Amino acid sequence: MRMSHTRLLVSNFNDCYFFYRDILGLKVLWTDGKGYYADFDAGGHILALFSKADMAKAIGAEAPEPKSVQQDDVCLIFAVDNVDESYAALKQKGVNTINSPHDRKDWGIRCFHFRDPAGNLIEINKEIAR
């Protein structure tokens, strides 16, 4: 078994599509052209977007129980060559960050965090000496 994709189920597909394509600069590998599915090249892994409503229909869960308010379930991690340059480039594109670049020596990384238009947590990082 091998993991092939990370699929984000989103209610605002178009906002997320343009965010991952135009703001993060991921290459579109495939899109249905109808606004409910897209695959992006995330540096050797496929990041997919899929309409939350269409996924619910596919599994017969059109009327799911409401989600409770909770902490994040997922964090997408993107490794870069220079965290500070990535931070500056994303800020210039209007991304609201949760924090600024900082060293997490206990994790062995320099990083910062922000959210996509669907609220998914994203971390940009680079390994540093512990």
N, C-alpha and C positions, 0 to 999 in steps of 0.2 A: 504494500500500500504506500502511496505517496500523495502528499497534498498538492493539488493542482492549482487551486484558486483560493483567494479570500474574496467572498462576495458580501458586499454591504447592501443591505435591504433599506431603501430610502423612500421617503414620501415625496421628496422634492428632487426627482431625477435630473431635470435640466440644470438646476443650480449646482448639483453635485458633479454632473458631467463636465460643465464648463470649469468648475473649480479644479478638478483633477487634470483636465486637459490644459487649461490656460494658465492657471495660477501655479500648480505644482509642475506643470510641463511634462506630464506623462504621455507617452505615445499611445494613441488609440490603436488597438489591434483589431477590434471588431465592434461594430454597433449595429443594432437592428434598424436604425434610421427612423424608428417610430417613437423614440423617447421612453423606452422602458428597460433596455439592457445595453451594456457596453463592457468590453474587456480592455484593460490598459496594461502596458508593459511596465511593471514596477521593478525593473532591474533584475530580471530572471525569475520573477514570480508574477502571476496574473492577479491583478486587482480588478474585480468585477463590480459593477453597479447594477442593481435590479430593482424595479419598482416593487415596493413593499406590498401594494395591493395585488399585483400580479403573482407574486410568490405565495401570498395568502390563498388566492384562488387555486394555484397549482397543488396546494396541500390540503385544500378543503377547510381553510381556517379564516373565512371571510369575516367572521364575527368573533375575533379572539377576546379573551379577557383583557381588560385594561392593564397596562404595565404600571407597576408601582414606582414611585420615585426611588431611585437607587443610585449607587455608584456606577461608574462606567464598567461595562462588561468586556470591552475590547479597546486596545490601543494599537493603532497602526504605527509601525516603526520604520523610518526611512534613514538609512545611513548616508552621510554626505562626506565630502572631503574637508569642508570648512563650515562649521556650524554658524559662526558669526556672519559669514557672507550669505549663507542661506537665510538667516534671520533677516538681514537687511533687505535682501531681494523680496522676501515675502511681505515684509512690512511696507515696502514700496508699492506692492501690488494691492495693499489694503487689507491684508490679513490681520485680524485681531488676535494677538497671542495671549496665552494664559500667563506665561512667564518669559523672561529674557534668557539668553544663553548663560548657562551656569555649569560648573563642574560638579559631577556626582562621583567623587572619588570612590565611594563605597560601591558604586555600580560599574566603575571603570569607564565612564563616558562624560562627554560634554554634551548638553542637550537643551532643548526648549520645547514647549508644547503649545498646541492650538487645536481648534476644532474645524471640521469641514462644515458645509452648509446644513448637513443633516444632524450635526451635533456629535459626530464621531471624533474621539480623541486621537490626536496625531502627535507623535514625537519625532523630532529630527535630532540625530545624534552622530557622534564620532567617538570611537574608542580613544581613551587616553591612558597613560600609565597610572596604575593604581598606587 
